[in-house]
Amino acid sequence: MIKKPNDFQNHDFYNQDFQTENKPPSKPGKFKFLLILPVLIAAGAVILSCQYTVEETEQAVVTTLGKVTSVESAGLHFKLPYPLQGVTKVAVNKTQKLQIGYSSDSEYDSYSASSIADEAKMITGDFNIVNIDFFIEWKISDPVKFLYNSDEPAQILKMVSQSSARSIIGSKNVDGVLTTEKSIIQAEIKEKIVSKLKNYDLGIQLLDVKIQDSEPPTQEVIQAFKEVETAKQEKETRINEALAYRNKTLPAAESSADKLIREAESYRESKINEAKGDVARFNAMYTEYAKNKDITKTRMYLETIEEILPGVKVYVDSSEGGVQKLLPLESFNTTFSNGGEN
């Protein structure tokens, strides 16, 4: 092993001392920044938690130490840091949909929905089983009551809706439920739900109730009701056709009747006027007759003879006493020939 000379060892030692003297001293500010950084982060988080934004469709319920102190509308707001104050946002202006009797992934797609037998099956007033699928539209009217008057207000609404629907369906017959009384049933269910919600005071406003579908539970019964419905529609068609024929024929018949009535009235007026004329003539004749009965009687007799025998010559003998008069009688041959010519 070859050892270095002493001068080389002294040189290495000198280099080490030189490096130690040239090394910069450590800065104490760097360690302070590392200590302050978590405090700054915590302070920033606290400051950010003191502000919150409420959307247009929302309201914010502010609680101070667990007690409701205010309800804020849309906009930017500030609060004390947690746990002094807390904020719960509630969608009060959003229309929500509750499905009963069926389940669908989309609120607007009911064709791909699957039926829920336990919810849909109901008994009518005439002891028939039907499947009723309907939905309820509602929204939050009071966010404080909605949050704190009950644990699950939406579930309570669903149970109330099912109970009301079963009660109303149980008072109707099966024909009305499946065909003609759906709108009436919807209105009655809505009225009953609203009445019950007032008692529960859930902070919920019911908007509408719509029956999605109502049908019997088996295919055989469904087919029978479809045939009944077809017969009813055909009946309605026949009635409409009859009404159309009546509306087409009745005006012509009424016109003909009016024409006959006018003709009859005209004939009646003519006969009445004719009778009045005859009466006036007779009264005038009677007046003249009353003045001189013999002369009027003779005149009437002669006028009648003239009407009966228009071609006969009449000679009136007005002589008195025993004076004998000769009348200019015509030849029978002449009279006969004249009659033959005529």
C-alpha positions in Angstrom: 0.0 0.0 0.0 1.5 3.4 -1.0 0.8 6.2 1.3 0.5 9.8 0.2 3.1 12.2 1.3 2.3 14.5 4.1 2.1 17.5 1.8 -0.7 15.9 -0.2 -2.6 15.1 3.1 -2.2 18.6 4.2 -3.5 19.8 0.9 -6.7 17.6 1.2 -7.3 19.0 4.7 -6.9 22.5 3.4 -9.4 21.9 0.7 -11.9 20.5 3.2 -11.5 23.6 5.4 -11.9 25.9 2.3 -15.2 24.2 1.3 -16.5 24.4 4.8 -15.8 28.1 4.9 -17.4 28.8 1.5 -20.7 26.9 2.2 -23.7 29.4 2.6 -25.4 29.5 5.9 -29.0 28.0 6.2 -32.1 30.5 6.0 -34.5 30.3 8.9 -37.4 32.0 6.8 -37.9 28.8 4.8 -38.9 26.8 7.8 -41.3 29.6 8.9 -43.1 29.5 5.5 -43.5 25.7 5.8 -45.1 26.2 9.2 -47.5 29.0 8.0 -48.6 27.3 4.8 -51.1 24.9 6.5 -52.5 27.8 8.4 -53.0 29.8 5.2 -54.7 26.8 3.5 -57.0 26.4 6.5 -57.8 30.1 6.5 -58.6 30.0 2.8 -60.9 27.0 3.2 -62.7 28.8 6.1 -63.1 31.9 4.0 -64.5 29.9 1.0 -66.9 28.1 3.2 -68.3 31.4 4.4 -69.8 32.1 1.0 -72.3 30.1 -1.0 -74.4 30.5 -4.2 -78.1 29.7 -4.5 -79.4 28.9 -8.0 -82.6 30.3 -9.5 -84.6 27.1 -8.8 -83.4 26.8 -5.2 -83.8 28.3 -1.8 -81.2 27.9 1.0 -82.2 27.1 4.6 -79.6 28.6 7.0 -79.2 27.1 10.5 -77.3 28.7 13.3 -76.1 26.2 15.9 -78.8 23.8 14.6 -81.7 26.3 14.6 -83.3 27.6 11.5 -82.5 31.3 11.3 -83.3 32.3 7.7 -84.3 31.2 4.2 -82.3 32.8 1.4 -83.3 33.1 -2.3 -81.2 33.0 -5.4 -77.8 34.8 -5.4 -74.5 35.0 -3.6 -74.6 34.9 0.2 -72.3 34.8 3.2 -72.5 32.9 6.4 -70.5 32.1 9.5 -68.0 29.1 9.2 -69.0 25.6 10.1 -70.1 24.5 12.7 -71.5 27.8 13.7 -73.8 28.0 10.6 -74.9 25.5 8.0 -76.7 25.8 4.7 -79.0 23.3 3.1 -80.2 24.0 -0.5 -83.7 22.9 -1.6 -85.0 22.9 -5.2 -88.3 24.7 -4.5 -89.1 25.7 -8.1 -88.5 22.3 -9.7 -91.5 20.2 -10.7 -90.8 16.7 -9.5 -92.5 13.5 -10.6 -93.5 10.5 -8.5 -94.3 7.3 -10.3 -96.7 4.8 -8.8 -97.4 1.3 -10.3 -94.6 1.5 -12.7 -90.9 2.4 -12.9 -89.1 4.2 -15.7 -85.6 5.5 -16.0 -86.7 8.6 -17.8 -89.5 10.8 -16.5 -90.8 11.3 -20.0 -90.5 7.8 -21.4 -93.4 5.7 -20.1 -93.4 3.2 -23.0 -90.2 1.4 -21.7 -91.5 1.4 -18.1 -91.8 -1.8 -16.1 -94.9 -2.4 -14.0 -94.7 -2.8 -10.2 -97.5 -5.3 -9.4 -97.7 -4.6 -5.7 -98.3 -0.9 -6.3 -100.5 -1.2 -9.5 -102.9 -3.9 -8.4 -106.2 -2.4 -6.9 -109.8 -3.7 -6.3 -112.8 -1.8 -7.7 -116.1 -1.3 -6.0 -117.7 -4.3 -7.8 -114.8 -6.6 -6.6 -112.8 -6.7 -9.8 -109.0 -6.5 -9.9 -107.3 -3.9 -12.1 -103.8 -2.6 -12.6 -103.5 1.2 -12.3 -100.4 3.1 -13.3 -100.3 6.8 -12.5 -97.8 9.5 -11.7 -98.0 12.6 -9.4 -96.4 16.0 -10.2 -95.4 18.0 -7.1 -93.0 20.6 -5.8 -91.7 21.9 -2.5 -93.8 24.9 -1.2 -92.0 25.4 2.2 -88.3 24.3 2.4 -88.2 24.5 6.2 -91.2 22.2 6.6 -90.0 19.9 3.9 -86.6 19.4 5.7 -87.7 19.3 9.3 -91.3 18.3 9.7 -90.6 14.7 8.6 -87.7 12.4 7.8 -88.8 11.3 4.3 -91.5 13.6 2.9 -91.4 12.1 -0.6 -92.0 8.6 0.8 -94.9 9.9 2.9 -96.3 11.5 -0.3 -96.1 8.2 -2.1 -97.9 6.3 0.7 -100.6 9.0 0.9 -101.1 8.8 -2.9 -101.4 5.0 -2.9 -103.9 5.1 -0.1 -106.0 7.8 -1.8 -106.0 6.0 -5.1 -107.1 2.7 -3.6 -109.9 4.4 -1.7 -111.2 6.1 -4.9 -110.8 3.1 -7.1 -112.6 1.0 -4.5 -115.7 3.2 -4.9 -115.9 2.9 -8.7 -117.1 0.0 -10.9 -114.7 -1.7 -13.3 -116.2 -0.3 -16.5 -115.8 3.3 -15.3 -112.2 2.7 -14.2 -111.1 1.2 -17.5 -113.1 3.4 -19.9 -115.1 6.5 -19.2 -114.3 7.8 -15.7 -110.6 8.3 -15.8 -110.7 12.1 -15.7 -113.2 12.0 -12.8 -111.0 9.5 -10.9 -107.9 11.7 -11.4 -109.7 14.8 -10.0 -111.1 12.8 -7.0 -107.6 11.3 -6.2 -106.0 14.8 -6.4 -108.6 16.3 -4.0 -108.1 13.5 -1.5 -104.3 13.8 -1.5 -104.5 17.6 -1.1 -106.8 17.1 1.9 -104.4 14.6 3.6 -101.3 16.7 2.9 -102.9 19.6 4.8 -103.0 17.4 7.9 -99.4 16.2 7.5 -98.0 19.7 6.8 -95.0 18.4 4.8 -94.3 21.6 2.9 -95.3 19.9 -0.4 -97.7 21.3 -3.1 -99.5 18.8 -5.3 -99.7 20.0 -8.9 -101.4 17.2 -10.9 -102.4 13.5 -10.9 -102.4 11.6 -14.2 -103.5 8.0 -14.8 -101.0 6.5 -17.2 -102.7 3.2 -17.8 -105.5 1.1 -16.4 -106.1 -2.5 -17.5 -107.3 -5.8 -16.2 -104.6 -8.2 -14.8 -105.1 -11.0 -17.4 -104.9 -11.1 -21.2 -108.4 -12.8 -21.5 -110.0 -10.0 -19.6 -108.1 -7.4 -21.5 -109.4 -8.8 -24.8 -113.0 -8.9 -23.5 -112.7 -5.2 -22.4 -111.2 -4.3 -25.8 -114.2 -5.9 -27.5 -116.6 -3.9 -25.2 -114.7 -0.7 -26.0 -114.9 -1.5 -29.7 -118.6 -2.0 -29.5 -119.0 1.3 -27.6 -117.0 3.1 -30.3 -119.2 1.5 -33.0 -122.3 2.6 -31.1 -121.0 6.1 -30.9 -120.2 6.0 -34.7 -123.8 4.9 -35.5 -125.2 7.6 -33.3 -123.1 10.2 -35.0 -124.1 9.0 -38.4 -127.8 9.1 -37.3 -127.3 12.6 -36.0 -125.7 13.7 -39.3 -128.6 12.2 -41.3 -131.1 13.9 -39.0 -129.3 17.3 -39.4 -129.3 16.8 -43.2 -132.9 15.7 -43.5 -134.6 17.7 -40.8 -134.2 21.1 -42.4 -135.8 19.9 -45.6 -138.7 18.4 -43.7 -139.1 21.6 -41.7 -139.1 23.6 -44.9 -141.7 21.4 -46.5 -143.8 21.6 -43.3 -143.6 25.4 -43.3 -144.6 25.5 -46.9 -147.7 23.3 -46.2 -148.5 25.4 -43.2 -148.3 28.6 -45.2 -150.5 27.1 -47.9 -153.0 25.9 -45.4 -153.1 29.3 -43.7 -153.5 31.0 -47.1 -156.4 28.6 -48.0 -158.0 29.3 -44.6 -157.8 33.0 -45.1 -159.3 32.8 -48.6 -162.2 30.7 -47.3 -162.7 33.0 -44.4 -162.8 36.0 -46.7 -165.1 34.2 -49.1 -167.4 33.3 -46.2 -167.4 36.9 -45.0 -168.3 38.0 -48.5 -171.2 35.6 -48.6 -172.3 36.7 -45.3 -172.1 40.4 -46.3 -174.1 39.6 -49.5 -176.7 37.6 -47.6 -177.1 40.4 -45.1 -177.5 43.0 -47.8 -180.0 40.7 -49.6 -181.8 40.2 -46.3 -182.0 43.9 -45.7 -183.6 44.4 -49.1 -185.8 41.5 -48.6 -187.0 42.9 -45.2 -187.9 46.2 -46.9 -190.3 44.5 -49.5 -190.6 40.8 -49.1 -192.9 40.0 -52.0 -190.9 42.0 -54.6 -187.6 40.6 -53.4 -189.0 37.0 -53.3 -190.2 37.4 -56.9 -186.9 38.9 -58.1 -185.0 36.1 -56.5 -187.3 33.5 -58.0 -186.8 35.0 -61.5 -183.0 35.2 -61.1 -182.9 31.6 -60.0 -185.0 30.5 -63.0 -182.7 32.5 -65.2 -179.7 30.7 -63.9 -181.4 27.3 -64.2 -182.9 28.0 -67.7 -180.7 30.5 -69.4 -182.3 30.1 -72.9 -185.9 30.3 -71.9 -188.1 33.3 -72.5 -190.2 34.2 -69.6 -193.5 36.2 -69.8 -194.8 37.8 -66.7 -198.6 38.3 -66.6 -199.4 41.0 -64.3 -203.0 41.6 -65.5 -205.9 41.5 -63.1 -209.5 40.8 -63.5 -211.1 38.9 -66.4 -209.1 40.5 -69.2 -207.8 37.9 -71.5 -204.4 38.5 -73.1 -202.7 36.8 -76.0 -199.1 35.9 -75.8 -196.8 35.8 -78.8 -195.9 32.2 -78.8 -193.2 31.0 -81.1 -193.4 28.0 -83.4 -192.3 24.7 -81.9 -190.4 23.8 -85.1 -188.5 27.0 -84.9 -187.7 26.4 -81.3 -186.7 22.9 -82.0 -184.5 23.8 -84.9 -182.9 26.6 -82.9 -182.2 24.2 -80.1 -180.7 21.7 -82.6 -178.3 24.4 -83.9 -177.3 25.3 -80.5 
